[in-house]
Amino acid sequence: MYRVIQFSTGNVGREALRMIIARPDLELVGVHAASPAKIGRDAAELCGLGEPTGITATDDLDALVALGADCVVFTAQAETRPDEALAQMCAFLRAGTDVVATSFVWLVNPRSADAWLLDPLREACEEGGSSLYVNGIDPGYSGDTLALAALSLAGSADRVVIQEVFDYADYDDGEFTGVQFGFGLPADAEPALMATPGIVASIWGGSVHLLAEAMGITLDSVSDRWETWVTPTPIDCVMTKVEANCVAAVRFAAEGFRDGRAVIVVEHVNRLTPAAAPDWAYPPEGRDGVHRVLVEGHPGIEINSHVGGGEISETFAGVVSTAARVVNAIAAVRAADPGILGVVDLPAGYAGRVMS
């Protein structure tokens, strides 16, 4: 049994917390929360379970580090507060506690991450004899595990396109995802932060480089593109309310170029309700979203991957799967050699014990 700390109780963190509490191979020993309203509340209450665990949330990092847990599930937002999040991760790693995380998306492919992030984390892993693994569903699963599976079916591959095509209308995350993607912004407003040149290539470029390595090719460059679609009529949905002449869909990509051609493309198409961006790609009929891999080669390959459906929405299912991706990695990370790990460093099908 592994002694585990859940770090954060946001959308993904709540789902991870539920999984940890439910699994007999994991013992919850600590919970971190940043909000004063959550401090002192039982872990079960924070994730909607009825039976108390006796573990209450704290914002005392030193106290959590001192628990000497086997692993921390780190789902706190890091990209908007990198210095603080880096210090938190390093504190656990130096103490010998492994970290599995959905944060710092640049580390989905650590081989392409920058030194400002890698160096302190490597030093912390060396000092504590610990390991760090970062993954999720996108970036993560769709751009590595799913794409590598598709490439394994190809005798030759000339081009690979990875797509997330999702309707985000019922995704209750307007304060972060909505703002970052620029949903609701007037057509003539300052673009969203994500539209800043280089941001998309930075976040999803790790997948581009990973696939280039798998294909045995050298890229000339990796760049990004960003497009918006403006609604002519108001759209009101869970994500946010969009007035007429404001952004209701975005399409963006990180693209790896070779000889003037985009040979690896990692693309998002995200809209608010099916009415938005009618000329852009849609998921298959009857679905609100898809993670898709297209391989142009011999033979051509298309894999459409879905989570959710039925009683659980596909956007919320993506949150659950993001949490599951790292919780299910705990045993494999504990068994791995110390250091910063990527998906290619873990056994294929590392899911471990998934409880019904």
N, C-alpha and C positions, 0 to 999 in steps of 0.2 A: 504494500500500500504506500502511495506517495502522499506526503504532506504538502498541501498546496495553498497558496495565497492567491486570491482574486484581487487584481489591482484595477479598480474603477468599476462603476456600476451604471454606465450609460447603456445605450441600446445593445451593443455587443456584449458588454460586461455583464449585464443582467442575465443574458442567455448562457454565457459561460458559467456564471455562478450557479444557475439551476442545474447545469450538467454536472458540475463538481459535487454539489450536494447529493445528487441522485446516484452517483456511481459508487459502488462498494470498493473499487480499487483506488479511490481517491479520498483523502481526508482534508476537509476544509479547516485550516488553522488560522486564517486571517483574511480580512477584507479591508481594502483601502477605498475611501471615498473623499472627494474634495469638497463637496457641498456641505455646509454646516447643518443643513436640514437632514442629512443622512447620518451624521456622526452619532454613534451610540445606538443605532437601530440594528436589530438582528438581521443577519444575512438573509434569512428566509423571507422576512418582510420586504426587504429591498428587491427581491426577485419574484415576489408574488406567490411564495409557498406558504402553507399554513402552519407547519410544525416548526417551532423555533429550533435553531441550531446551537444556541449558546455563544455563537461567534458574532460580535458586534463590530460595526464599521469604525474605523479610526483614520485620522489623517497624520498619525505619528509614524513617519517613515522609519525612524531608528528602531521603534518598538517592533515593527514588522520585520525588519532585517534581522533583529535579534532572535526571532522565532526559529531561525535556522531551518526554514522549510526546504523541501526538496526542489520545489519549482514555484515560480510566479507566473500566473496568466496575466499578462500586461496588455490591457485593451484601452488604456487611457489615450486620449488624443495627444500625439507627440509632435505632429508636423507643424502645429501652430505655436508650440512652446518647446522647441528642440533642446535648449540648454537645460531646462528643468527636468524634462523627461530623460535626457541622457544621464544626468546625475542620478536619477532614481534607479534606472536600469543598472548603472555601474555599481551602485551601492549593494544591490542584491548579488550581482555577479562576483564582486570582490569578496563577499561573505560566503561564497561557495554555493549559492542558490541559482539553479538554472532558470532561464527566462524563456517562455514561449510567448509570442506577441503578435498582435495585429498592427502595432504602431511602428513608425519609421519604415514606411513602405519602400524606401530606397534599399532596404536590406532583404527584400524578397529574393534578390540575386546579389548576395554580398560581394561577389567577384567584381561587380561594376560600381559598387558604392564608393563614395569619396572618403578621403583620409580623415577629414574632420570628424566623421562619425565612426569609421572603422577603428582608428588608432586607440581612442580611449576605451572602447568596448573590448578590443583584443587584449589590451593591458589588464582590464578588469577580469576577463576570462582566465588569463594566465595566472594572475594573482590568486584567484579563488578556485582554479581547477574546474571551472564551470562552463556551461554552454548556453548559447543564445540562438533561437530560431524565430524568424519572422515570416509569417505567411497569412493568407486570408483567402478570399474567393476572387477578388479582382481589385488591385494587383494580387497575384497569388495563383490559385488553382487554374483559372482559365488560361493564363498566359504562361504557365509552366507545365503542370501535370497533364491537363487536357491537351495542350498543344504538343507536348512531347509524345503523348500517346498517339496523336494523329500522325506525327512525323514517323513514328515507328512502323506505320502501315504503308509508307511510301517507298517505292523503289528509287525514286528521285523526286526532288522537290525544287521547283523554280521560284515559288512565292508562297508566303504564309500570311493569312489575315486572321487576326483574333478580334472578335467583336463581343461587346456587351451591348445588347439592344434591349432597353428597359423603359417601361412607363413608370415614372417615379411619382405619379399623382397621389398614391395612397401611402407614400413613405413619409412618416412623421418626423422629418429631420430638416425642417426649413431653416433653423438657426445655423446649421453648419453646411450640410450638402446644398441646400437651397441658395445660401449666400455664396458659397464657393463656386457654384456653377453659374451663378448670376440669374437664376430664375426670378422673374418679376422686374428686372431692371428695364428702364426705358431704353428704347432702341438707340438713343443718342447719349446714353449715360457712359461714364467711365467703365471700361470692361471689368468683369469679375477678376479676382486674383488669379484664378486658374487659367485665365486667358493670357496672362503675362507670358511673353515669349520665353521658352525654356522650361516652364513649369511642368507641362504635360510630358515632355521628353525626359525630365528628371524623374518623375513619378513612375511612368510606365517604361522608361528606357531600359530598366533592368531586365524586363522580359524580352525586349528586342535583342539585347546582347546575349542573353541566355540561349535564345533560339538560333542566333547566328552561330554561336559556338556548336550547338547541336547539329546544325547543317554543314558545319565545316567551312564557313565562308567568312571573309573579312569585309566589314562594312566601310564605306567611305565616310559616312556621316549618319547621325541620328538627329532628326528634327521633329518639330511638332506643327500641327495645324489646328485651327479652332474656328468653328462656324456657329452662328446662332440663328434661330428662327423666331420671328416676332409674330404674335397672334393679332389678327385684326379685330377680334372680339374678346371680351373678358373670359377668363377661365378661373373657376373657383374649385380648389381641391384641398386635400389634407396637407400636402407639402406647403402650399402658399396660395394666395390669391394673386392672379396676374391680370392687370388691367390691359385694355386694348393698347396696341403698339408697344408692348413690352415682351421680354424674352420668355418663351414657353417651351423651348427645346434647344438643346446644344448637341453638336457633333464635333468630336475632336479625336486626335490620334497622335501617337508617337510612331514615326516611320523610319525604318532603317534603309538607307540608300546604298546601292551598288551600281556603278556604271550608269548613273543618272536615273535609275529606276528604283521605286519603293518595293523592295523584295520582302520586307517584314513589316507588317502593319498591325498595331494594337490600337483598336478603335472603340470609342464609345458613341452610342446614339441614345440619348436620354431625353424623354419628352414628358410633358404633363398632360395626360389624357390622350387617347388615340387621335383626337382631332388635330393635335399639334404636328407640324412638319410632315404633312401627308406624302411628300415625295421622297422622304428618307426611308431607310430600311425599317421593317417591322419584324417582330418575332413571328413564329408560325401561328396560324390561326388558332384561336382559343387560348393563347398564352399571352401573359403580360410582359414576359421577358425571356431572354435566351442568352446563354454564353455559347458562342459559336466559333469553331475553328474551320477555316477553309484552306486546303492545300492545293495549289496548282502544281501538278507534276504527273508522275506515272505511278499509280493511277491518281486521278483527282479525288480528293477526300473532303467530305463535309461532316462534321460532328456537331449536333445541336444538343446542348446540355441544359436541363431545367431543374430548378428546385422549387418546392412549393406546389401550389395547386390545391383544389378542393377547399378545405376549411381554412387553409393558411395562405395568405397572399404571397405572391412570388417575390415582392420586394422585402417583406418581413422574413421570408424563408432565406433570402440572401444574408440577412443579419444572423439568423440562427446558424447557417452553414459557415459563416465567417468565424463564429465562436467555436463551432465544432472542429473546424480545421486545426486550431491550435490546441484545444483541449485533448483531441485525439492524438496529438503529437507528443504528449508528455512522456510516455514510456520510451519512445524512440529517441527523444532528446536526452533523457536520463541515461540511456545505454550508449550514446555516442561519445566519441572523444571530445575533450574540452575544445572550445573555440566557437567561432561564428559559423553557423550552419546554413546551407541552402537546401532546397528540396532535393537536389541531386545527391546530397550527403546522407540522406535518410533512406531506409529501406523502402522499396516500392510497396504501396499499399500499407502505409504505416499506421492505419486507423486504430490498431490495438483493440481494446474492449469497448465496443459501442453498445450501450445498454438500450433495450427495447422499452 
